[in-house]
Amino acid sequence: MRGPGRLRRTGGVFAAVLGIAAGALSAVAAPPAAALTPPVGFTADHLSTYQTNGIVWSLAEANGVVYAGGTFSTVRPAGSPTGSNTTPAVNFAAFDAATGAPTGCSLSFTRSSGTATVRALAVSPDRSTLYAGGYFNAVNGTAANGLVAMDTATCRLRPGFSPDFGATVRALDVAGNGTVYAGGDFRSVNGQTRNFFGAVTPTGALTGWNPDADDPGRTLKVTPDGANVLIGGDFFTLGGSASHALAVTSASTGALTRAYTGNFIPSSAVVKDIVTDTASDGWYVAGEGAGGASFDGRLAMGLDDFDQRWRDTCQGATQALRVHRGVLYAGSHVHDCSSMGGFPNQVRKHLTAQSVDDPALLGWLPDTNDGIGEPVGPRALTVASRGGRDFLWVGGEFTTVNGVAQQALTRFADTPDTGAPAAPVVSASAPRAGEVRVGWRSSLDLDDSLLTYRVYRDGGSAPVHTTTGSSLFFSRPQLTFTDRNVVAGRTYTYRITASDGTNTSGLSATASVTAASSASPYQEKVLADGADLYWRYDESGGAFAADASDSGNGGVYANAPSYRATPSAVAGSAALSLNGTDEYVYSDRLHHYTSPTPYSVETWFRTTSTAGGRIVGFGNNIGTARGHTSSVSDKLVYLTSNGRLAFGVQTGSSSARPTVTTTDTYNDGDWHHVVATQGPSGMVLYVDGAAAGTNPATGNRSYNGYWRVGGDAMSNAWPNLPASTYFAGQVDETAVYPSALTAAQVAAHHGLADTPAGPGDSTLTLTPSEDAYVNGVAPNTNYNDGQLASRGTTAYQSYLRFALPEAPAGQVLKGARFAFRTSSDPTAGSAESHSIVPVTGAWTESAVTYNTRPTLAASALGTITGASRASTDHSVDLDASALEGALGSLFPLALTSSGTDSLRIWSSEATAAYRPQLVLTFGAE
């Protein structure tokens, strides 16, 4: 048995969404079906199954037969519309678990007045007897009051078993000794007082089990050792003692073994289902509440101590649970998991899966609709085995399954997966000379979170790149491939497939791009300054907004804005037009900000609107429909109705909104550059390269959310609230940084856009003619191999020599940058800065050592920062004026540092694509 306290994890639930350990399957007797991401054991492909014309409230299984009880009068084959091909089945039906067709077992549950219904089914441990409870007074014309027993071998009622329940039976379970435990709306059993819970012997005689609840019972389960009964419902007291909605009771007397008081189950919530699992030594609880502060999710509890192991606080009224091979399957209408670090309020999902060891959602998401009745979708789950296969049966109020008409019943199996992933959505760009960057939004597969992607170029049959990536419906990160085998001026096409290992999507739509001969100076500066979200809006259509940074923070275009608007703010890049009504872009990955972490938000915009609107900001939701917009907003840049710019934050959870607002107006139809920063010195709003206002506030709201461009909800607490919360106009070059940009950096960005590389400019990329590094620990050793290194303590220094050309006739050196790739060494990245300095002393590649190292100039040409990861490309701007006098000569550079953290990059001996480069841009004087 598991010791107390094991696996009681509540933090970081969704940060580890796809990290479920294989050890969770230690009790699995057979592997799951092919092409499923473990530990999921059923495909999301629903199987052909008979359906009913009403609601299925309960399911049970025995010997390969699944029994359904509910409120219905007929069954019909899959695909048959309501009223056609029907077979009478009055509130009860039995089906072959493997075929989904009726078995011929037929019982009719009726009442002389009122609406009869079967609400609970349970099978005896020896599988010989099925007990059916509900609201009825006859079965096949024979008098019966709320509970009957049926022989599973003959489908006949067991004579002599005729207990009398005073009202509806909603919950049943059978102990190993044959005792039948019941819960529901009744206040008496066999004429004796039993408030909402009672039990009878195999002969129907009343037992002494009497929890004596003050409100109805909804569910119950006998513990595997038979010593206790776990009960759930609406109650607040049992036998006069407090225990709301959940309790552990003695199996013999009904006395409290364990009460749950305080706010363990909030007063506005009830418990709808309880299941046990001996393999995990646990029991699991389904909650249904009212409001965000209630309880709608799942609890994992220990059978050893009856303590909580974990709690899922998602909202969505959980109705039914079942554990199978280490996975907890649930029927609910989950729609908001923001309280546990997950997705915000959005469209309902009705079937989910979690490991019994962790509340993180797994990649299993077939779906139903809400259906008829309340409506809440699924109401009951059971697992049945037949013919060497396992089947998960689902019953409820739904009328569709995976978008196909199917009422009240469906099933899934551990048969081979037949559903292919969706085709990826692809974007291609040419960020710099010698590179094409292909990005795509990871695909969605309803039973596979880990997929394999293959990139095909120019219609080829063999992939040029293969990689894997994980995704769920609420987390679909961007994946990228950089093609360095390209020629400037040539056009390339790319298509991608996604595969679960068995099923492969069709090819994506073609993404086409022409390889560039030079890089955009503006883009290079944005990346060099550390942007970890950078949307350039160069897509020609579709829903995917590519992130030009290395962070994979792709975006989603909502409601089909107008693509590739011209003229753009920055030469060589298109802009995006937004209608001011419902068009916007949101980040496809949940972000968490903890105050007072520094950040910067940057974008270009132009508009003539007099209604204002949110240009860019952070919010806790991604939708536009009521209830799906952000209830919390922060870090906003918005335009007031009179054309002024405002930058505001929300302080803590209060209504305070520290804000900077300009005095000038900017709805003049021209492009304007806006940067909003917040850091230890407070808030600064820059417009067109210069500071336009400040605020000393350093704090903001700490929460999970999404970056949004173009609009979202805004409360009246925001100063100068615009008439429209959606922006009408164009946006371009949106970037977010994990630091507060300096005034010099902001001015440089603005200046680069003002003076972009023109058609007469030329770019030349140089690789070192010599490079080597030295090591203070081995002062007489020459290091001339595949890497270069820099560190201050136990010093490394690197030296590179470039043969600089003369400037082309009539041109001058306008820009220079040093490009490199950190090596694959695990310690290659550095959190510290490293300087690029001219070398003034003599050295040669084959002879330089630490003891013979050359002298260096006092002033640096540039500084490397943020190169903290291995195998990552970086680019650093250099002082072009310092290089201009050296044109036409051999020019040596050094990489050096005063810190303790080493930086390792590939040298000229590495593969051609990884060699360091000096990129020079020449243009007219």
Disulfide bonds with the S-S distance in Angstrom:
Cys105-Cys155 1.86
Cys314-Cys337 1.88
